[in-house]
Amino acid sequence: MSDAPIFAPGAQVRVKDDWPERRGPCHIRTPHYIRGRTGTVVRPLGAFANPEDLAFARPAPKRTLYHVLFEQPPIWNEGKPGDTVMVEVFEHWLERA
Amino acid sequence: MPDDRPIPAIHDMGGIARFHCTPVEHDEAPPDAFGKKVDALRQLLAQKKLMTVDELRRGIESIPEAEYFALGYYERWLRSITALMVEKGIVEKDILP
């Protein structure tokens, strides 16, 4: 199956450092504060239509969505060691770290 | 956050210091007559296959910051709907006030 998740729970992944503000008209739904950051895959959540395409009414192939866990203090410059931030991120916005 | 990063669009506000520690609003008002009309327009356009909520969201998120905060919730919807109809050539820009 081509739509099987490519990242397993525990995999280290980096969120692509891609910015709509830099690239031009596009629709990336990763929060700005995790772009370029490394996190850990918690679990795949299933495959859903790519919001980047839906936003422009284009045909939207399904993409695997993941829960990805990040350490909070380096991201927001606040919190205690051990605090975490979990974000839902689509597979095509991630790369192996 | 490194200085070479673009300033994120206004909807992407997680971790931004000026939004820290603001109380959560629990008294969310139901839509007023204007809001209901805007929502009815959105539903009608969706039924006619002229727009989707994903496109609506892209339009809302591309509103410049100064305008974004000057507009009310459903005013942002209407601003996005209008921009989408012009973008698709369904409404001519000239007829807008």
Backbone of each chain as ProteinMPNN parsed JSONL, in Angstrom:
{"seq_chain_A": "MSDAPIFAPGAQVRVKDDWPERRGPCHIRTPHYIRGRTGTVVRPLGAFANPEDLAFARPAPKRTLYHVLFEQPPIWNEGKPGDTVMVEVFEHWLERA", "coords_chain_A": {"N_chain_A": [[0.84, -1.204, 0.0], [0.635, 2.117, -0.945], [-0.1, 4.175, 0.644], [0.628, 3.604, 3.213], [1.806, 4.4, 6.506], [4.97, 6.068, 6.651], [6.545, 6.644, 8.795], [7.296, 5.256, 11.939], [5.987, 4.78, 15.308], [8.019, 6.469, 17.649], [9.958, 7.265, 15.878], [12.392, 9.688, 14.917], [11.779, 12.868, 13.774], [11.971, 15.717, 11.587], [10.402, 18.826, 11.26], [9.64, 20.277, 8.223], [11.343, 23.211, 7.221], [9.629, 25.256, 6.104], [7.943, 28.012, 4.743], [4.941, 29.712, 4.236], [5.029, 32.423, 4.153], [7.456, 32.87, 3.03], [7.606, 31.282, 0.765], [5.445, 32.02, -0.821], [2.138, 32.152, -2.332], [0.517, 29.654, -0.743], [-0.541, 26.972, 1.415], [0.256, 26.068, 4.318], [-0.164, 24.05, 7.084], [1.337, 23.623, 9.39], [2.141, 24.706, 12.646], [3.953, 27.776, 13.124], [5.958, 27.682, 15.06], [7.054, 25.147, 15.229], [8.388, 24.642, 12.915], [11.244, 23.41, 11.316], [12.027, 22.206, 13.62], [12.924, 19.353, 15.666], [11.219, 16.383, 16.458], [9.389, 13.658, 18.034], [7.764, 10.893, 16.659], [4.603, 9.957, 17.767], [2.281, 8.494, 17.16], [0.729, 7.213, 14.162], [-2.219, 8.653, 12.759], [-4.015, 7.996, 10.859], [-5.192, 8.514, 7.426], [-5.8, 11.504, 5.673], [-7.468, 13.931, 3.576], [-5.325, 16.162, 1.856], [-4.812, 19.223, 3.311], [-3.509, 21.314, 2.153], [-4.04, 21.22, -0.524], [-6.86, 21.219, -0.498], [-7.41, 23.798, 0.317], [-7.158, 25.281, -1.952], [-9.058, 24.281, -3.573], [-8.209, 22.111, -5.087], [-7.747, 18.754, -6.476], [-7.381, 16.509, -3.792], [-5.169, 14.39, -2.61], [-5.028, 11.724, -0.159], [-3.186, 11.979, 2.892], [-0.923, 10.74, 5.35], [-1.511, 11.446, 8.736], [0.098, 12.498, 11.724], [0.616, 12.228, 15.285], [2.964, 14.227, 16.731], [5.556, 14.635, 19.036], [7.067, 17.231, 20.884], [9.75, 18.761, 22.744], [8.892, 21.204, 25.059], [10.25, 23.546, 26.34], [12.542, 24.54, 24.663], [11.154, 25.389, 22.44], [9.138, 27.312, 23.011], [10.506, 28.919, 24.71], [9.874, 28.722, 27.388], [8.534, 27.059, 30.284], [9.098, 23.882, 31.998], [11.825, 21.471, 32.146], [10.907, 18.449, 30.592], [8.335, 19.192, 30.079], [6.03, 19.11, 27.393], [5.006, 19.512, 23.933], [2.412, 18.546, 21.887], [1.675, 17.985, 18.523], [-0.434, 17.782, 15.665], [0.685, 16.621, 12.622], [1.044, 16.504, 9.12], [2.35, 13.909, 6.985], [3.822, 14.732, 4.69], [4.926, 17.084, 5.482], [6.991, 16.473, 7.035], [10.352, 15.296, 7.674], [12.878, 12.723, 7.847], [14.797, 12.773, 10.789]], "CA_chain_A": [[0.0, 0.0, 0.0], [1.455, 3.321, -1.033], [-0.48, 5.156, 1.659], [1.009, 3.158, 4.553], [2.663, 5.402, 7.164], [6.405, 5.787, 6.497], [7.209, 6.82, 10.093], [6.745, 4.416, 12.996], [6.092, 5.404, 16.622], [9.39, 6.55, 18.145], [10.857, 7.813, 14.853], [12.771, 11.094, 15.063], [11.425, 13.581, 12.547], [12.128, 17.166, 11.592], [9.363, 19.52, 10.502], [10.271, 21.05, 7.15], [11.446, 24.651, 7.528], [8.979, 25.82, 4.913], [7.109, 29.116, 5.202], [4.098, 30.379, 3.231], [5.466, 33.816, 4.101], [8.682, 32.893, 2.235], [7.388, 30.558, -0.498], [4.41, 32.627, -1.641], [0.788, 31.613, -2.096], [0.369, 28.229, -0.436], [-1.326, 26.848, 2.647], [0.907, 25.075, 5.171], [-0.852, 24.123, 8.37], [2.159, 23.362, 10.575], [2.366, 25.948, 13.388], [5.27, 28.353, 12.811], [6.978, 27.453, 16.09], [7.707, 23.828, 15.126], [9.082, 24.467, 11.626], [12.681, 23.24, 11.495], [12.28, 21.545, 14.906], [12.924, 17.894, 15.685], [10.309, 15.788, 17.434], [9.263, 12.201, 18.027], [6.449, 10.4, 16.25], [3.896, 9.213, 18.81], [1.455, 7.494, 16.469], [-0.024, 7.657, 12.978], [-3.636, 8.869, 13.109], [-4.847, 7.715, 9.695], [-4.901, 9.354, 6.257], [-6.843, 12.51, 5.423], [-7.23, 14.769, 2.404], [-4.275, 17.15, 2.083], [-5.428, 20.549, 3.422], [-2.785, 22.251, 1.292], [-4.794, 21.2, -1.79], [-8.258, 21.591, -0.242], [-7.497, 25.247, 0.469], [-7.224, 25.876, -3.291], [-10.054, 23.49, -4.303], [-7.567, 21.177, -6.019], [-7.883, 17.366, -6.024], [-6.563, 16.415, -2.58], [-4.863, 13.021, -2.203], [-4.938, 11.551, 1.289], [-1.838, 11.935, 3.462], [-0.934, 10.262, 6.733], [-1.379, 12.464, 9.785], [0.756, 11.925, 12.907], [0.886, 12.984, 16.505], [4.407, 14.388, 16.906], [5.805, 15.219, 20.355], [8.237, 18.111, 20.959], [10.041, 19.342, 24.061], [8.343, 22.564, 25.037], [11.075, 24.717, 26.696], [13.291, 25.199, 23.59], [10.268, 25.902, 21.395], [8.447, 28.529, 23.442], [11.327, 29.612, 25.709], [9.2, 28.711, 28.69], [8.188, 25.726, 30.748], [10.117, 23.133, 32.733], [12.271, 20.259, 31.45], [9.896, 17.406, 30.686], [7.105, 19.695, 29.464], [6.017, 18.756, 25.971], [3.953, 20.039, 23.053], [2.074, 17.546, 20.873], [1.05, 18.645, 17.383], [-0.79, 16.911, 14.535], [1.428, 17.076, 11.445], [0.945, 15.595, 7.978], [3.609, 13.244, 6.624], [4.628, 15.442, 3.687], [5.575, 18.249, 6.104], [8.021, 15.914, 7.919], [11.462, 14.545, 7.085], [13.574, 11.943, 8.862], [15.829, 13.604, 11.45]], "C_chain_A": [[0.873, 1.251, 0.0], [1.108, 4.318, 0.071], [-0.205, 4.671, 3.074], [1.916, 4.206, 5.187], [4.145, 5.064, 6.969], [7.161, 5.978, 7.815], [6.499, 5.968, 11.143], [6.803, 5.181, 14.317], [7.54, 5.353, 17.119], [10.366, 7.152, 17.147], [11.144, 9.287, 15.15], [12.511, 11.795, 13.733], [11.685, 15.081, 12.718], [11.005, 17.761, 10.755], [10.06, 20.392, 9.46], [10.226, 22.543, 7.471], [10.912, 25.429, 6.335], [7.966, 26.851, 5.397], [6.257, 29.652, 4.065], [4.561, 31.817, 3.043], [6.721, 33.965, 3.238], [8.41, 32.336, 0.834], [6.387, 31.255, -1.402], [3.107, 31.897, -1.446], [0.778, 30.087, -1.934], [-0.292, 28.162, 0.936], [-0.731, 25.727, 3.491], [0.308, 25.185, 6.563], [0.003, 23.649, 9.542], [2.337, 24.685, 11.315], [3.791, 26.444, 13.156], [6.338, 27.914, 13.784], [7.596, 26.063, 16.035], [8.448, 23.649, 13.802], [10.596, 24.441, 11.849], [13.029, 22.492, 12.78], [12.204, 20.032, 14.764], [12.009, 17.4, 16.795], [10.259, 14.274, 17.261], [7.849, 11.805, 17.614], [5.826, 9.608, 17.397], [3.058, 8.118, 18.168], [0.905, 8.067, 15.172], [-1.502, 7.708, 13.327], [-4.579, 8.49, 11.974], [-4.509, 8.68, 8.58], [-6.091, 10.255, 5.966], [-6.464, 13.359, 4.22], [-6.255, 15.899, 2.754], [-4.872, 18.571, 2.136], [-4.758, 21.594, 2.529], [-3.471, 22.343, -0.077], [-6.229, 21.674, -1.59], [-8.422, 23.103, -0.205], [-7.594, 25.967, -0.874], [-8.208, 25.122, -4.185], [-9.42, 22.602, -5.376], [-7.891, 19.758, -5.574], [-6.895, 17.131, -4.873], [-6.315, 14.965, -2.19], [-4.717, 12.915, -0.692], [-3.479, 11.434, 1.719], [-1.951, 11.458, 4.895], [-0.695, 11.422, 7.692], [-0.776, 11.782, 11.014], [0.589, 12.832, 14.114], [2.406, 13.027, 16.654], [4.634, 15.157, 18.205], [7.114, 16.016, 20.341], [8.479, 18.491, 22.412], [9.601, 20.796, 24.034], [9.363, 23.682, 25.304], [11.859, 25.337, 25.526], [12.387, 25.827, 22.526], [9.656, 27.236, 21.795], [9.268, 29.356, 24.437], [10.593, 29.745, 27.032], [8.885, 27.272, 29.06], [9.366, 25.056, 31.436], [10.587, 21.957, 31.886], [11.24, 19.152, 31.642], [8.547, 17.864, 30.16], [7.162, 19.43, 27.958], [4.879, 19.476, 25.244], [3.661, 18.945, 22.028], [1.259, 18.223, 19.77], [0.699, 17.589, 16.336], [-0.119, 17.462, 13.288], [1.271, 16.031, 10.334], [2.332, 15.119, 7.542], [4.472, 14.063, 5.655], [5.23, 16.732, 4.23], [6.696, 17.798, 7.047], [9.145, 15.303, 7.104], [12.183, 13.811, 8.209], [14.688, 12.783, 9.483], [17.126, 12.806, 11.598]], "O_chain_A": [[1.744, 1.411, 0.854], [1.907, 5.195, 0.399], [-0.725, 5.236, 4.036], [2.711, 4.836, 4.489], [4.537, 3.905, 7.106], [8.298, 5.522, 7.942], [5.271, 5.956, 11.227], [7.579, 6.128, 14.445], [8.202, 4.32, 17.021], [11.483, 7.513, 17.517], [10.262, 10.033, 15.576], [12.983, 11.346, 12.688], [11.627, 15.627, 13.82], [10.695, 17.262, 9.673], [10.968, 21.155, 9.79], [9.211, 23.065, 7.93], [11.64, 26.153, 5.657], [7.22, 26.601, 6.344], [6.797, 30.014, 3.019], [4.501, 32.367, 1.944], [7.02, 35.062, 2.766], [8.923, 32.855, -0.158], [6.455, 31.108, -2.622], [2.965, 31.111, -0.509], [1.007, 29.346, -2.89], [-0.569, 29.196, 1.545], [-1.157, 24.576, 3.395], [0.273, 26.265, 7.153], [-0.542, 23.304, 10.591], [2.652, 25.695, 10.686], [4.72, 25.65, 13.009], [7.502, 27.781, 13.406], [8.579, 25.812, 16.732], [9.073, 22.611, 13.586], [11.157, 25.332, 12.487], [14.195, 22.176, 13.012], [11.529, 19.5, 13.883], [12.017, 17.918, 17.911], [10.987, 13.696, 16.454], [6.865, 12.316, 18.15], [6.45, 8.694, 17.935], [3.116, 6.958, 18.578], [0.641, 9.267, 15.084], [-1.983, 6.89, 14.111], [-5.795, 8.638, 12.098], [-3.66, 9.557, 8.739], [-7.242, 9.82, 6.01], [-5.287, 13.49, 3.884], [-6.355, 16.51, 3.818], [-5.377, 19.067, 1.13], [-5.353, 22.617, 2.194], [-3.483, 23.4, -0.707], [-6.758, 22.433, -2.402], [-9.444, 23.634, -0.64], [-8.048, 27.109, -0.943], [-8.201, 25.294, -5.404], [-10.008, 22.369, -6.432], [-8.271, 19.552, -4.422], [-5.725, 17.503, -4.964], [-7.148, 14.359, -1.515], [-4.336, 13.876, -0.023], [-2.649, 10.868, 1.008], [-2.94, 11.729, 5.576], [0.189, 12.255, 7.492], [-1.097, 10.631, 11.312], [0.44, 14.046, 13.981], [3.059, 11.985, 16.698], [4.004, 16.185, 18.454], [8.136, 15.537, 19.85], [7.547, 18.54, 23.216], [9.905, 21.529, 23.092], [9.362, 24.679, 24.582], [11.851, 26.56, 25.392], [12.827, 26.711, 21.79], [9.653, 28.183, 21.008], [8.792, 30.369, 24.949], [10.689, 30.769, 27.707], [8.967, 26.376, 28.22], [10.478, 25.583, 31.457], [9.858, 21.487, 31.013], [10.754, 18.947, 32.754], [7.699, 17.036, 29.828], [8.222, 19.52, 27.339], [3.933, 19.971, 25.856], [4.582, 18.467, 21.365], [0.289, 18.933, 20.039], [1.439, 16.624, 16.143], [-0.319, 18.623, 12.929], [1.356, 14.829, 10.582], [3.334, 15.815, 7.704], [5.696, 14.089, 5.778], [5.971, 17.411, 3.519], [7.279, 18.609, 7.765], [8.931, 14.844, 5.982], [12.115, 14.212, 9.371], [15.442, 13.438, 8.763], [18.112, 13.322, 12.125]]}, "seq_chain_B": "MPDDRPIPAIHDMGGIARFHCTPVEHDEAPPDAFGKKVDALRQLLAQKKLMTVDELRRGIESIPEAEYFALGYYERWLRSITALMVEKGIVEKDILP", "coords_chain_B": {"N_chain_B": [[13.532, 32.342, 19.111], [15.015, 32.094, 15.871], [16.336, 34.971, 14.1], [16.173, 35.122, 11.343], [13.839, 34.174, 10.443], [10.684, 34.355, 8.759], [8.021, 36.648, 9.686], [5.335, 35.122, 11.226], [2.053, 34.493, 9.804], [-0.964, 36.119, 10.941], [-2.897, 34.474, 12.116], [-1.446, 32.435, 13.155], [-0.536, 32.086, 16.038], [0.595, 30.805, 18.229], [2.673, 30.595, 21.09], [3.589, 33.201, 20.883], [4.785, 36.05, 22.486], [3.209, 38.342, 23.095], [0.66, 37.385, 23.279], [0.561, 35.91, 25.512], [-0.837, 34.584, 28.514], [-3.44, 35.671, 28.356], [-6.795, 35.889, 29.325], [-9.1, 33.144, 28.841], [-11.926, 33.459, 26.808], [-15.098, 32.855, 27.918], [-17.627, 33.56, 27.366], [-18.767, 33.264, 24.793], [-20.514, 34.741, 22.22], [-23.644, 33.96, 20.604], [-24.219, 33.784, 16.994], [-25.08, 36.942, 15.592], [-27.683, 38.72, 13.736], [-26.37, 39.559, 11.427], [-24.172, 37.769, 11.361], [-25.532, 35.334, 11.006], [-26.574, 35.702, 8.463], [-24.223, 35.812, 6.949], [-23.253, 33.241, 7.383], [-25.297, 31.777, 6.224], [-24.957, 32.547, 3.562], [-22.437, 31.434, 3.093], [-23.068, 28.701, 3.332], [-24.839, 28.384, 1.228], [-23.224, 28.976, -0.999], [-21.455, 26.864, -0.751], [-23.17, 24.697, -1.214], [-23.711, 25.16, -3.854], [-21.361, 24.428, -4.932], [-19.376, 26.307, -5.128], [-17.536, 27.161, -3.296], [-15.418, 26.011, -0.547], [-15.08, 25.149, 2.976], [-12.414, 24.939, 3.52], [-11.205, 26.592, 1.671], [-12.354, 28.959, 2.519], [-11.091, 29.244, 4.984], [-8.393, 29.593, 4.222], [-8.634, 32.074, 3.008], [-9.388, 33.678, 5.194], [-7.114, 33.47, 6.77], [-5.286, 34.854, 5.3], [-5.754, 37.496, 5.579], [-4.484, 40.731, 6.065], [-2.66, 41.758, 9.027], [-3.402, 44.215, 10.371], [-5.949, 44.721, 9.413], [-7.185, 42.351, 10.105], [-7.502, 42.394, 12.907], [-9.176, 44.535, 13.111], [-11.542, 43.719, 12.095], [-14.619, 41.973, 12.761], [-15.589, 38.606, 13.793], [-17.42, 37.328, 11.901], [-17.251, 39.222, 9.969], [-14.7, 38.8, 9.005], [-15.116, 36.342, 7.783], [-16.84, 37.176, 5.722], [-15.201, 38.898, 4.316], [-13.307, 37.065, 3.379], [-14.94, 35.361, 1.823], [-15.783, 37.16, -0.145], [-13.306, 37.808, -1.361], [-12.647, 35.286, -2.368], [-14.692, 34.861, -4.257], [-14.117, 36.864, -6.084], [-11.55, 36.049, -6.82], [-12.181, 33.679, -8.164], [-13.496, 34.631, -10.292], [-16.212, 34.854, -10.227], [-17.514, 36.967, -9.158], [-17.236, 40.29, -10.216], [-14.58, 42.465, -9.542], [-15.023, 45.165, -9.842], [-17.687, 45.711, -9.182], [-17.816, 45.797, -6.477], [-18.231, 47.65, -3.439]], "CA_chain_B": [[13.327, 32.035, 17.691], [16.048, 32.767, 15.062], [15.887, 36.231, 13.513], [16.021, 35.067, 9.882], [12.541, 33.57, 10.096], [9.635, 35.335, 8.437], [7.001, 36.856, 10.713], [4.213, 34.261, 10.854], [0.75, 35.125, 9.571], [-1.552, 36.517, 12.212], [-3.665, 33.398, 12.751], [-0.503, 31.435, 13.668], [-0.086, 32.903, 17.153], [1.093, 30.007, 19.35], [3.987, 30.9, 21.63], [3.972, 34.6, 20.703], [4.768, 36.599, 23.847], [2.149, 39.318, 23.376], [-0.609, 36.702, 23.533], [0.684, 35.103, 26.73], [-1.606, 34.853, 29.728], [-4.701, 36.38, 28.204], [-7.834, 34.966, 29.786], [-9.953, 32.496, 27.856], [-13.287, 34.019, 26.829], [-16.1, 31.792, 28.048], [-18.957, 34.084, 27.051], [-18.847, 33.373, 23.343], [-21.879, 35.12, 21.849], [-24.171, 33.296, 19.413], [-24.191, 34.691, 15.848], [-26.157, 37.931, 15.48], [-28.372, 38.624, 12.439], [-25.353, 39.668, 10.378], [-23.429, 36.511, 11.343], [-26.397, 34.286, 10.432], [-26.65, 35.937, 7.014], [-22.939, 35.431, 6.36], [-23.182, 31.784, 7.408], [-26.244, 31.292, 5.208], [-24.291, 32.774, 2.278], [-21.388, 30.433, 2.985], [-23.687, 27.388, 3.084], [-25.418, 28.402, -0.118], [-22.118, 28.894, -1.954], [-20.927, 25.502, -0.656], [-24.127, 23.823, -1.904], [-23.57, 25.416, -5.302], [-19.999, 23.989, -5.273], [-18.578, 27.486, -5.487], [-16.439, 27.302, -2.336], [-15.387, 25.06, 0.57], [-14.591, 25.77, 4.22], [-10.948, 24.998, 3.464], [-10.88, 27.83, 0.955], [-12.744, 30.059, 3.415], [-10.056, 29.363, 6.007], [-7.214, 30.192, 3.58], [-8.922, 33.49, 2.812], [-9.358, 34.356, 6.497], [-5.746, 33.493, 7.275], [-4.442, 35.737, 4.482], [-6.107, 38.898, 5.842], [-3.365, 41.42, 6.733], [-2.838, 41.845, 10.474], [-4.121, 45.415, 10.824], [-7.347, 44.533, 9.069], [-7.662, 41.164, 10.816], [-7.958, 42.763, 14.249], [-10.231, 45.55, 13.017], [-12.771, 43.052, 11.657], [-15.251, 41.002, 13.64], [-15.465, 37.207, 13.362], [-18.133, 37.061, 10.652], [-16.729, 40.156, 8.967], [-13.556, 38.105, 8.385], [-15.711, 35.363, 6.86], [-17.378, 37.851, 4.542], [-14.021, 39.395, 3.588], [-12.73, 35.902, 2.699], [-15.896, 34.923, 0.798], [-15.718, 38.137, -1.227], [-12.024, 37.638, -2.058], [-12.713, 34.027, -3.115], [-15.582, 35.025, -5.415], [-13.357, 37.668, -7.052], [-10.454, 35.181, -7.285], [-12.728, 32.68, -9.074], [-14.129, 35.297, -11.424], [-17.667, 34.759, -10.104], [-17.913, 38.355, -8.934], [-16.236, 41.23, -10.742], [-14.083, 43.366, -8.501], [-15.552, 46.513, -10.085], [-19.014, 45.947, -8.616], [-17.728, 45.877, -5.023], [-18.156, 49.042, -2.958]], "C_chain_B": [[14.371, 32.768, 16.836], [15.482, 33.973, 14.315], [15.606, 36.144, 12.015], [14.678, 34.478, 9.468], [11.534, 34.652, 9.739], [8.705, 35.519, 9.636], [5.799, 36.006, 10.328], [2.931, 35.053, 10.623], [-0.007, 35.221, 10.894], [-2.35, 35.399, 12.896], [-2.756, 32.424, 13.494], [0.184, 32.019, 14.897], [0.468, 32.126, 18.34], [2.478, 30.446, 19.788], [4.425, 32.341, 21.47], [3.721, 35.358, 22.005], [3.587, 37.531, 24.101], [0.781, 38.674, 23.574], [-0.556, 35.835, 24.787], [-0.34, 35.539, 27.772], [-2.824, 35.736, 29.504], [-5.811, 35.394, 28.589], [-8.636, 34.366, 28.627], [-11.348, 33.098, 27.95], [-14.3, 32.882, 26.856], [-17.484, 32.248, 27.588], [-19.116, 34.306, 25.547], [-20.301, 33.628, 22.921], [-22.346, 34.302, 20.645], [-24.149, 34.28, 18.238], [-25.355, 35.685, 15.922], [-26.758, 37.814, 14.07], [-27.371, 38.681, 11.287], [-24.592, 38.34, 10.229], [-24.232, 35.39, 10.698], [-26.507, 34.447, 8.918], [-25.367, 35.49, 6.328], [-22.825, 33.905, 6.305], [-24.123, 31.176, 6.374], [-25.626, 31.424, 3.812], [-23.214, 31.718, 2.043], [-21.98, 29.06, 2.647], [-24.246, 27.294, 1.667], [-24.319, 28.243, -1.176], [-21.485, 27.5, -1.942], [-21.847, 24.523, -1.395], [-24.015, 23.952, -3.412], [-22.18, 25.027, -5.804], [-19.107, 25.161, -5.689], [-17.448, 27.737, -4.485], [-16.536, 26.229, -1.259], [-14.9, 25.788, 1.825], [-13.072, 25.863, 4.226], [-10.498, 26.255, 2.733], [-11.221, 29.047, 1.817], [-11.634, 30.329, 4.424], [-8.798, 30.01, 5.415], [-7.42, 31.699, 3.412], [-8.853, 34.276, 4.121], [-7.908, 34.528, 6.958], [-4.842, 34.42, 6.466], [-4.816, 37.214, 4.672], [-4.931, 39.572, 6.567], [-3.692, 41.744, 8.19], [-3.694, 43.037, 10.916], [-5.624, 45.257, 10.588], [-7.974, 43.401, 9.891], [-8.235, 41.545, 12.178], [-9.051, 43.822, 14.228], [-11.57, 44.909, 12.667], [-13.313, 42.131, 12.736], [-15.165, 39.604, 13.022], [-16.139, 36.964, 12.002], [-17.772, 38.061, 9.559], [-15.512, 39.552, 8.268], [-14.062, 37.061, 7.388], [-16.128, 36.051, 5.561], [-16.245, 38.383, 3.664], [-13.408, 38.263, 2.767], [-13.641, 35.433, 1.56], [-15.818, 35.853, -0.411], [-14.44, 37.95, -2.052], [-12.037, 36.365, -2.909], [-13.565, 34.171, -4.373], [-14.9, 35.873, -6.498], [-12.25, 36.809, -7.674], [-10.951, 34.19, -8.34], [-13.417, 33.317, -10.277], [-15.647, 35.229, -11.386], [-18.252, 36.154, -9.884], [-16.823, 39.247, -9.517], [-15.875, 42.238, -9.674], [-14.733, 44.758, -8.616], [-16.885, 46.774, -9.383], [-18.972, 46.081, -7.098], [-17.629, 47.331, -4.588], [-16.72, 49.39, -2.562]], "O_chain_B": [[14.596, 33.958, 17.054], [14.308, 33.996, 13.945], [14.89, 36.983, 11.468], [14.413, 34.304, 8.279], [11.526, 35.729, 10.336], [8.615, 34.644, 10.497], [5.283, 36.144, 9.218], [2.748, 36.139, 11.173], [0.28, 34.491, 11.843], [-2.464, 35.383, 14.122], [-3.217, 31.675, 14.355], [1.351, 32.406, 14.828], [0.784, 32.728, 19.366], [3.361, 30.648, 18.954], [5.533, 32.687, 21.88], [2.623, 35.328, 22.559], [3.018, 37.523, 25.192], [-0.162, 39.346, 23.992], [-1.506, 35.113, 25.092], [-0.661, 36.722, 27.889], [-3.2, 36.488, 30.403], [-5.768, 34.22, 28.224], [-8.823, 34.993, 27.585], [-11.895, 33.233, 29.045], [-14.355, 32.056, 25.944], [-18.398, 31.437, 27.438], [-19.536, 35.371, 25.094], [-21.196, 32.838, 23.222], [-21.547, 33.984, 19.765], [-24.069, 35.488, 18.457], [-26.475, 35.313, 16.27], [-26.39, 36.922, 13.305], [-27.5, 37.956, 10.301], [-24.394, 37.851, 9.117], [-23.691, 34.59, 9.935], [-26.53, 33.463, 8.18], [-25.403, 34.869, 5.266], [-22.362, 33.344, 5.312], [-23.79, 30.183, 5.727], [-25.755, 30.524, 2.982], [-23.09, 31.176, 0.945], [-21.462, 28.347, 1.788], [-24.137, 26.263, 1.003], [-24.467, 27.474, -2.126], [-21.034, 27.007, -2.976], [-21.378, 23.637, -2.109], [-24.2, 22.984, -4.151], [-21.852, 25.264, -6.966], [-18.199, 25.006, -6.506], [-16.5, 28.456, -4.798], [-17.585, 25.613, -1.071], [-14.375, 26.899, 1.746], [-12.502, 26.754, 4.856], [-9.528, 26.902, 3.129], [-10.483, 30.032, 1.845], [-11.281, 31.478, 4.688], [-8.202, 30.884, 6.044], [-6.508, 32.493, 3.641], [-8.33, 35.39, 4.162], [-7.523, 35.581, 7.465], [-3.738, 34.738, 6.907], [-4.259, 38.084, 4.003], [-4.437, 39.048, 7.566], [-4.849, 41.974, 8.542], [-4.6, 42.886, 11.735], [-6.449, 45.605, 11.433], [-9.127, 43.482, 10.312], [-9.31, 41.084, 12.561], [-9.773, 43.992, 15.211], [-12.622, 45.498, 12.919], [-12.554, 41.577, 13.531], [-14.727, 39.44, 11.883], [-15.511, 36.459, 11.072], [-17.96, 37.791, 8.373], [-15.314, 39.768, 7.072], [-13.514, 36.912, 6.296], [-15.821, 35.588, 4.463], [-16.314, 38.329, 2.436], [-13.034, 38.458, 1.61], [-13.166, 35.142, 0.462], [-15.789, 35.398, -1.554], [-14.482, 37.934, -3.282], [-11.513, 36.35, -4.023], [-13.201, 33.662, -5.433], [-15.087, 35.626, -7.689], [-12.037, 36.833, -8.886], [-10.236, 33.891, -9.297], [-13.871, 32.613, -11.179], [-16.306, 35.51, -12.387], [-19.341, 36.471, -10.363], [-15.634, 38.99, -9.332], [-16.739, 42.791, -8.993], [-14.959, 45.434, -7.612], [-17.188, 47.913, -9.028], [-19.978, 46.439, -6.485], [-17.021, 48.152, -5.276], [-16.453, 50.513, -2.134]]}, "name": "protein", "num_of_chains": 2, "seq": "MSDAPIFAPGAQVRVKDDWPERRGPCHIRTPHYIRGRTGTVVRPLGAFANPEDLAFARPAPKRTLYHVLFEQPPIWNEGKPGDTVMVEVFEHWLERAMPDDRPIPAIHDMGGIARFHCTPVEHDEAPPDAFGKKVDALRQLLAQKKLMTVDELRRGIESIPEAEYFALGYYERWLRSITALMVEKGIVEKDILP"}
